[in-house]
Amino acid sequence: MTVEVKVIKKPGRTVAEQVYLPEIAKGLGFAMGRFFKNTFGPQDKKEIATIKYPEETVEYPERFRGIHRLTQRTDGSPRCVACLCCSTACPAQCIHIEPAEYEPEDPRYGYERYPSVFVIDELRCIFCGYCVEACPCDAIRMDTGMHMPPSTNRDHFLFDKETLLSIPGRDGTYLTANPRHEPGDPSHPGIDRERGH
Amino acid sequence: MSTTFLVVSSLVKVLVVLLITVGAFAPILIWAERRQSAMIQDRLGPSRAAIVLPASALAFIDRARLPIWRLAALTGIVAIVALVTLTFVAIKGSNPLPVSTSALTTSLVGFAVASVLLRAGYGVHSMIVRNGGKIMLIGLLHPLADALKFIFKEDFVPPKADKLLFSAGPIIALIPTIAAFAVIPFASTLHWDYLNQVLPRTGEVAGPAVPMQVASINVGILFIFAIASTGIIGAAISGYASDNKYSLLGGIRAASQMVSYEVVLGLTLVPAFMVYASLRLEDMATWQYEHLWGVFIPPLTLASINFFVAAVAETKRVPFDLPEGESELVGGYLTEYSGMKFGMFFMGEFVEVVSLAALASVIFLGGWDVPFLFRDGFEFSLPFVAGSVSVPLVHWLVVAIQFVCFLFKIIVLIWFQLMIRWSLPRFRYDQLMDLCWKGLLPVSLLNILVVGAFILSGWLDGWVAFFEKLF
């Protein structure tokens, strides 16, 4: 049995490539085309991919996870009920919450708690977004569209409750689109103290 | 011509040369090289170096924008009116207006320059306002930042290096490149007593004549070769003195490459001497002014291409940057250098680019010659058409236009060199030597033969006469 040998011709160069000069002219022509297009061409034809960063910025995509904010109720208090879901879900363990009870005369007393301390260490945070997923009250969101501003001091990266409440969402609001039904409201779906059940 | 006048004019010329090479072209080249590569590669390039203005200055600049724009428009309109009037005078042949033609010309140039400068000022002001009070000037401050960095960086000398030679290397590499400018003419002879008059087109002019070059010496181009070959020593001894095997290899590579291409560089210019029948660069430029540019004489076209290739190789830049091949030799003979010593090598390289571009433009592209510009002004004529339009210009204006045109030719050649630098990949070392000894050298030698035959057979005279009849 003879072994069949398939001879594959070595891809050679054409004469034009071997002479080298036409290829030089081609390469130079291409580079010059780019140069003239990007330097003297009309603004909309330029294909410059980089920007002057601090003066010009690119809008982050809509679902970009930026630094956190705590959403507010209509009266300005945090929506957070200190259920500790976010700090439990957090894989980086960067959320520290100290829950507190409302005063007995407060209408919310007995229904929910509030965070007396709410601190996020933005340097530990890995921006995974699990805290937002875990939150049952839509109280923590990452829709600010901002990245962490640089600083030389580590303490600046510990965001406390007031700081987190003071950051607006990308649309400028401190609230969320989801309605909040306070206990005592007619729209409140659950059991409450007055109505019983 | 008095001795004082000679000394003062020579000093002024030396200053102008230093200002052009070290002061203007070298820093701008450092910027242009990076900016141009960025434009080729769809990047923005260097633009971050900035001088930050206080808020009050920013407000002032913002307020000044509109007046500057109005002034620019006004001066532009005046210049256009002057231009229209001049055209009218030129077509009519005589001047019936109450203003003299020379006054019109002066005002045209003055107002046009003022308008352009004011418009540029408006652009700069707008840019500063747009950047929020930061003067960035499209990255032109980067050479300044570079220079500051070079000056304040540690001047490191390797412990076992040869201290004297290590320090002498950059100086020996930089000085010859600047010195080569001594014999390059920037413009035609300046007749000091007739600055504001229209000179006759031909004939001798009495009075002090200032040749627009630092030294008018008989050996001319040979001086450049002698000086330029000194640069090899700079690269070689800096490689040797660094006490580093990469430096040594780089120095050896640089020396052998430059020696090889020096030969080609000289031989490609021999046809030019034969045609122009002179070694003096000013005579070459004058010959081209009287007849035609060297690049349009067929054998010299080939010589000019060869010269250009050899010149790029002589500057040791991509695609011939084997001495610095960073993938093999770290940085070649520059490896151990830092601070201002490296800066001097850097500067020397860029000044060499400028001086070789200047040389190429003087020998092959007519030097200071502007098409249709004669000693008495412009005279536009078309081939096969009898009539011509002449615009008489005063002497200083003619010289100024020639000077600007010479700079423009240098800039175009430099731009082309940078284009080559960013388009072509590096050669292998044997390919580099093959190109020199088996390619360019035989072609240049043959070209000398061809030019000899061209001159002896009378074809050169015929070609020149044909060209002169055409225009």
Interface residues (C-beta under 8 A of the other chain):
Chain A: I24 G27 L28 F30 A31 M32 R34 F35 N38 T39 E47 I48 A49 T50 I51 K52 E55
Chain B: Q36 M39 I40 Q41 D42 R43 L44 S47 R130 N131 G132 K134 M419 I420 W422 S423 L424
